[in-house]
Structure formats: structure tokens, C-alpha cells
Amino acid sequence: MTAAKLFNAKIHDKANMDEFSGEIVCSIQDLPMVIPRGNYSLDFYPNFARLHGKTRDYKINFKDISQIIMLEKPDGIHMVYVLHLSTPLRQGLTMHPFVAFNFGVEREENV
């Protein structure tokens, strides 16, 4: 192994960069979000979930989820799925201790 490859391997080990190279368990595309606002794709890995949007990416460790709540919206058409995180997502100076997904009641996904 060359010195460059050894150095690269040490950086990957220390930065835990190999986590994103794991197998995706399932994925949901074009998921409307309430918090943070926008459309994101949600990829599930064995130990975490990854939100991928047009301008931002977030990683949510499953161990950081402290509470899950499902709420029905008054319109009867949508449900909001809320995750309470012990380690909030950060967007600039704004901290998001909650993540809210907006699902249509009639929406079906193939995973």
C-alpha cells in the first residue's frame, strides 16, 4: 500500500466517511417536508437516515431519535410524521430539534 493510500484510509477512518458508502435499505423520493421546508429524498441506511435536498443534506442517526409522533392534519388529506431529535439538525444558525414529514393519506410508496 502506498503512502497516499494509507493516508487516505486513515482520514476515512477518523472522519467516519465510510458510513455513506453502505447499502441503502430503502429510499423515498420527492418527500414534502414541513421542517426543514422543501422536498427531500429520504434514504435509509442500517444505522441512519439521510435527507437529501436541492441545497442541503442532513444525516439523522437512529440513536438520536427520542420520540416519534404521527398527527392527522385537519384537512383529512395529509398526515404529519414528526421526529423529535436529541441532537438537532443545524441549518446555518437555526437548530431544528424536530423533523416533520408531510404524507398524503392516499399516497403509496414502493420500497
N, C-alpha and C positions, 0 to 999 in steps of 0.2 A: 504494500500500500504506500503510495507516495505521500509526501508531507502535506500536500494540498488536500488530498482526500481525507487524511487523518484529521487535519484542522477542520474541514467541513463537517465531518462526522461528530467531532466534539462540540461544535457550535449547535448542530441539530439536537444533540442530546441535552445540552444545557438549556436551550430555548424551548424544548418540547415541541419542535416544529413537525415532528413525525405524526402528531395526532391527526392532522388534516389529511394525511395520506392514507388513512384507514378506509375500510369499506363502508359505504353509505348503506345503512339498513333500509331506509325508505326516504322519499322526498315528496314534498308538496310544493307545486309551483303556483305563482301568482296568488299568494295568500294575502288578502287585505288585512292590514294591521291598524289598530286604534292607537296603541302605544308601543313602540315609536310609530309614527304615522307613515303610511305608504304601503306599497305592495312589495312583499318579500317572498323569496323561496325559502322553504324550511327543510333542511337536510338533517336527518337523524343518523348519528354515529353510535357506536356501542356505549360511549361514556358521556356524550354531549350532543347538543343540537347546534346547528349553525344557521343563522339568519343571514341571507344574502340579498341586499337591496341594490338599487341603482347607484347609491353614493356611499353606503356604509355596509359593513359586515360585522356581525356580532356572534360571539360564542357563548352559549349557555351550558354550563356544566350541570348535569342532572343532580349532583350533590348540593348545588346552590339553590335548588327549588325547595322552598319551605312550605308553600301552600298552593293548591290549585282550586280554582272556583269556576263554575260554569253558570252564567247568568243568561236568562232569556230577555231579549230586548222587547219593549212594549209593542213594537210593530208586529210581532209574531212571526216575522220572516227570518230574523237573524238571532244567533246565539253568540255571546262573547265568552271566550275562554281566557281566563286571567291566571297568570303565573306570578306568584309573589317570590321574589328572589332575595336571598340573604346577601348576595353580592350584586348590587345594582349594575345595570348596563350604563355605560357612560357615553354621552354624545356631546362632545365639547365640554362645557361646564355643567351641563344638565345631567342629572343622575336619574335613571329610570328603575325604581325598585319593583315596578310592575311591568309585565309584558301582556298586552291584550290582543288576542286574535279574534277577528270577526268572521264567523262562519254563517253561511246561509243554511237554514234548516233543511232545505231540499238538496243541498249540494252533496254529491258523492264523489269520492276520490278512489282511484285505483292505486294501491301501494304494493 
